[in-house]
Amino acid sequence: MRTVAVVGASLAGLRAVEELRAQGFDGRIAVIGDEPYQPYDRPPLSKAYLAGTCAPESLRLADQSDTDDLAAEWRLGVRADSLDPLTRSVRLSSGEEITADGVVIATGGRARQLPGSEGLAGVHTVRTLDDAAALRADLENSSAGVVVIGGGWIGSEVASTCHALGRPVTVVEANPTPLARVLGPAMGSVCAALHTDHGVALRTGVGVRSLTSAGLGPWKRVTGVDLADGTHLPADVVVVGIGMLPNTEWLTGSGIPVDNGVLCDAGCVTAFPSVVAVGDVARYHGPDGPVRHEHWTNASEQPATAVRNLLAGTTIEEYRPSGYFWSDQYGTRLQVAGHPADADEVTIVDGSPNDRRFVAEYRRRGAAVGVLAMNNPKLFGRLRRQLRDRAVV
Ligand SMILES: Cc1cc2nc3c(=O)[nH]c(=O)nc-3n(C[C@H](O)[C@H](O)[C@H](O)COP(=O)(O)OP(=O)(O)OC[C@H]3O[C@@H](n4cnc5c(N)ncnc54)[C@H](O)[C@@H]3O)c2cc1C
């Protein structure tokens, strides 16, 4: 293998380049990223960066000398428009075509938009640095209410940051309990209570009917949110946090199977052995079927396996996720490992939800399958290691 093209220049793409070099690949690496920035960290976008307590430079995932050491060719601000896996050529928006022996797909995802909200001033999503900068500027220039649509991880973090910035915030969640799909209803309720603890209004079990606006053309700006139950929530900033969509459109016509992500085997290898997928975009074959993770640790760890298989020309190693992620809200650290959604029982094993400091263990047929901690990283670390030792994660 002489040339590898890595498409997507974020966390998973960078880790793939690092793994290629660490695993001895000394050929040419071309990295294509449609954002004009060197790989940067997204978790602070809804937290410290939005709060104004960290500068864009500190978001960089690798400093210049480490990036230089990788000896890769970076095509930034350039989109990959198509891939021909038979000739293994990637056509770029610049008109250039890169022919490679191996391709790493690391194109992640984009924020899902609220239908009808496109182009309406005051309405934001938070996926990219530009998104977060635009939201930050809007928050600085306005003073009325903020409505966050979606009480998932990113919506909750944005609500917490807007609250810390002194803005009145309402979170709207269509499901009866935020985060219940991941944590179950009991622990979802405990986490959602962080909003109300801090005076942030939480509306659950009610959908959004429409956004209201005033002004015309480019001056048209959101004025509030109409809920399905007839309530009107006035707002001059609305943040839509209703999930992401994997970036796979550029693979249309490539013959690579795509279904809510790039379908790949247990080792992240697609239908073509010379093409692997990593990070938020990869829907690999887990023990219970195809699965896609949208967490930092997965995007960071998965490339080691994918690159090993790419260089071997076949799947010699299966990916085992550590299943870890975290969220910071209202000064509280939440940590999750394993598979809480698979559990049939959840028990508090330390502390108390009322004190907002506890550890919950999730069990299935008596065996531990997951752990959730609120403000207790030490015990969380121990239980996480036990899950790993028992090969749960
Ligand atoms: C606001 C926010 C907060 C988060 N907080 C946490 C947290 O607290 N804890 C946690 O565990 N995880 C968190 N995450 C999730 C974590 O950041 C993601 O899992 C991680 O960024 C995924 O990395 P990735 O490289 O797979 O994809 P991405 O980061 O989405 O990167 C994909 C890159 O590919 C580019 N691209 C797409 N299509 C093309 C194309 N055709 N050509 C060229 N380039 C292309 C994209 O523009 C992007 O730059 C957060 C995410 C966000 C957005």
The ligand as an ORCA input file, in Angstrom:
! r2SCAN-3c Opt
* xyz 0 1
  C     -21.211     20.199     20.561
  C     -20.715     18.777     20.777
  C     -20.385     18.362     22.056
  C     -19.946     17.048     22.274
  N     -19.649     16.652     23.558
  C     -19.252     15.386     23.783
  C     -18.975     14.949     25.117
  O     -19.074     15.707     26.090
  N     -18.606     13.648     25.293
  C     -18.494     12.765     24.247
  O     -18.166     11.597     24.476
  N     -18.726     13.171     22.978
  C     -19.118     14.446     22.714
  N     -19.379     14.860     21.423
  C     -19.246     13.873     20.310
  C     -17.854     13.872     19.683
  O     -17.372     15.157     19.514
  C     -17.971     13.146     18.344
  O     -18.275     11.802     18.627
  C     -16.692     13.240     17.522
  O     -16.470     14.554     17.116
  C     -16.813     12.355     16.264
  O     -15.644     12.524     15.505
  P     -15.617     12.120     13.957
  O     -14.254     12.492     13.499
  O     -16.106     10.758     13.771
  O     -16.710     13.042     13.233
  P     -16.824     14.614     13.145
  O     -16.251     15.242     14.358
  O     -18.244     14.893     12.775
  O     -15.897     15.004     11.916
  C     -16.151     14.675     10.578
  C     -15.446     15.672      9.700
  O     -15.567     15.290      8.340
  C     -15.947     16.417      7.564
  N     -16.634     15.972      6.341
  C     -17.895     15.514      6.203
  N     -18.152     15.190      4.926
  C     -17.017     15.447      4.227
  C     -16.658     15.304      2.867
  N     -17.507     14.823      1.940
  N     -15.411     15.684      2.493
  C     -14.521     16.147      3.404
  N     -14.816     16.308      4.720
  C     -16.041     15.943      5.127
  C     -16.839     17.188      8.519
  O     -17.041     18.516      8.105
  C     -16.034     17.074      9.798
  O     -15.014     18.037      9.847
  C     -19.816     16.156     21.178
  C     -20.152     16.587     19.882
  C     -20.589     17.880     19.675
  C     -20.957     18.323     18.275
*
